Amino acid sequence: MNPSELARIAGAMVAKGKGILAADESTGTIKKRFDSIRLDSTEEHRRTYRELLFTAPAAAESVSAVIFYDETLRQKTKDGTPFPQYLTRQGIVPGIKVDTGAKPLAGFPGETITEGLDGQRPRPGTLRRALPGK
């Protein structure tokens, strides 16, 4: 990515009066949320929930960027528009969290650490696919 494109994306993410929506709940975390309302955590229910967040009226007036979970990157709106493409059209920067979740921290029982950048090679294109125009 060239520096001017990176600067454009960074500027869009910190737009005045807007915030970043962390929609990067793992399937385990979202299952807990759904269990509390007695809703099965199916792929379609997770997709519908995320679509509700992304397509809320006037979302683009308050949201500058959205952090995706890996599953979300491949999901689409009910009309078939991929979520990253839909958000980009709204002027919202789509992105993806790079960590793979909390893992036990060696030598410190009960403590965890996230892993991420060190595991990107086995997940080719993850970051590139999330960027607008990719």
C-alpha positions, 0 to 999 in steps of 0.5 A: 500500500502506498503512503498516500493511500494509507494516510487517506484510510487513517484520516477516514478512520479518525474522522471528527465525530465518528468512531470505530465499530468493533464487530469482531466478536468470535463465534464463541463470544457471539454464541454467548450473546445469542445464548442470553436471548435463546437464539441459536448461533448459526452462521445465518443468525450471525450474518443477520445480526452483523447486517443489522449493525452495518445497515442501521439508518445513518450508521455512516454519520457515526461510524468511520470504520468497522473491525471484522471477525474473519467470518464476517469478511466473507459475509454479505448483505441479504441482497448479496453485497459483500460486507466490505463492499457495502461499508466502503460504499457508505464511506466506512473503512472495513478492516479485520482484526489480525489476532487469532484469539487469546492463548495461554501465556507460557510460564504464567498460569491463568494469564493469556496473550493474543497472537496475530501478526506472527500467524499471518503467513498461513492466512494469505491475503487476510489484510489485503482482502479487507481493504477498500478496493481489494 
